[in-house]
Amino acid sequence: MAKTVEEAIQKVNGKGLYLETETQYWVEAEENGQSVVKKVLKPLPKRLIIEKLKNGEFPESYIEEIFKPEKTKALEESLKVEEKGLLLSGKAGIGKTFALIYKIAKDLRYHKVSAPLYITLQDFDVQKEYYTENRLKHYDCFLLDDVNPNLNKLEKRFAERVIYHASRKNKKLYITTNASLRDFFNFLEDEPLVSRILQMCEVKEINETTDLRIKRR
């Protein structure tokens, strides 16, 4: 990936720019004595990041806000995670969901994921999620929002299916919970499920008490 034409040419030891599009540089180069054209990705532009987040059903109230982020402890801790997914635990209103949507937008910009899906467990739509596996196969990253101990059996079972799907297909997984980490893992109970989460995700508990929703009023 390259941010400028010069960087793209240097990256592939090229001779010059052949074509530039919104998402790619095509660079003239030489390989085994023959002229070739090589593709170098650009960072994904804002327009396409927004489009992909909307396609993944992310809340519109968050989408514009991620381009002018408010510094929070949750965001600070999220940005320390480079490659793995992330489980964020902490009280309601401290910015966990915003932090993970921001992180996913950054993953999109740098082509670490291409089709993320937002799933809230506090506004669960049984009919929409009935054909879970068929729906999930179209996405390569999931944000499971509000996986809390107050979920009923159907909601909990659905969350488990998403986690197992992400694990089997090697897809990126982000999770928020208002519970403490101890209560969260006790709620899941299933040891193989917990093991898969720990394999896929870094785990962070945010010790913050200020409810940002109330503070902004």
Secondary structure, DSSP 8 states (H G I E B T S, - for coil): --SSHHHHHHHTT-SEEEEE-SSEEEEEEEETTEEEEEEEE----HHHHHHHHHHTT--HHHHTGGGS----HHHHHHTT--SSEEEEE--TTSSHHHHHHHHHHHHHHTTS-S-EEEEESSS--TTTTTTHHHHHTT-SEEEEE---TT--HHHHHHHHHHHHHHHHTT-EEEEEESS-HHHHHHHH--HHHHHHHHHHEEEEE------HHHHT-
